[in-house]
Amino acid sequence: MIFGRVAGTVVSTERSDGIRGAKYLLVELCSHKAEGRGDYLVVLDTMGAGSGEMVIISQGSSARQTEISNKKPVDAIVAGIVDLIEEQGEIVYRK
């Protein structure tokens, strides 16, 4: 799984994913301390993430193992919204 921060939304008038009501996000990959890396992914939002939130991303074949994305042309999904990250007893990220 990968950490990312929601940078915006992606709108497409025509798609071939076959997922009704799909919402796609532009997500900047980041460290566990929410430091941006400058690399972006288009991610299917299955959790209702908002702008600026830190999310956990599942990518590749794992992204297609949900009820919504099963056997669909999806490469990355939001698997969770991060509330807190603790590293060696110290909180390094808090929502």
C-alpha positions, -999 to 999 in steps of 0.1 A, spaced: 0 0 0 10 36 -7 4 69 11 -9 99 -9 -25 132 -4 -56 142 -24 -47 171 -47 -79 173 -67 -105 155 -87 -105 141 -122 -135 145 -145 -140 125 -176 -172 126 -198 -165 93 -214 -151 62 -196 -149 25 -202 -146 14 -165 -182 3 -162 -185 16 -127 -216 37 -121 -211 69 -102 -173 65 -101 -153 94 -85 -117 97 -95 -91 117 -75 -57 132 -84 -35 120 -56 1 131 -49 22 103 -35 38 112 -2 58 99 27 43 87 60 49 122 73 27 136 44 57 151 26 48 153 -11 70 135 -37 58 153 -68 45 121 -84 7 117 -90 -18 89 -96 -54 89 -108 -72 69 -81 -108 55 -78 -122 69 -46 -141 41 -28 -140 59 7 -153 94 1 -119 112 6 -118 149 5 -93 175 -8 -61 176 12 -67 143 31 -40 117 34 -51 83 20 -39 48 17 -38 36 -19 -39 1 -32 -24 -4 -67 -22 -31 -93 -41 -63 -91 -50 -56 -54 -70 -26 -66 -93 -50 -85 -102 -71 -55 -131 -50 -42 -168 -54 -49 -168 -22 -68 -137 -27 -89 -138 -65 -95 -128 -73 -131 -128 -36 -140 -100 -17 -157 -88 0 -125 -52 4 -114 -55 22 -81 -81 28 -54 -84 46 -21 -83 18 4 -85 40 35 -83 76 49 -55 81 74 -63 96 108 -30 91 126 5 76 120 27 67 149 63 58 144 84 45 173 61 60 199 60 94 182 30 108 163 44 118 129 10 126 112 -24 135 125 -54 145 105 
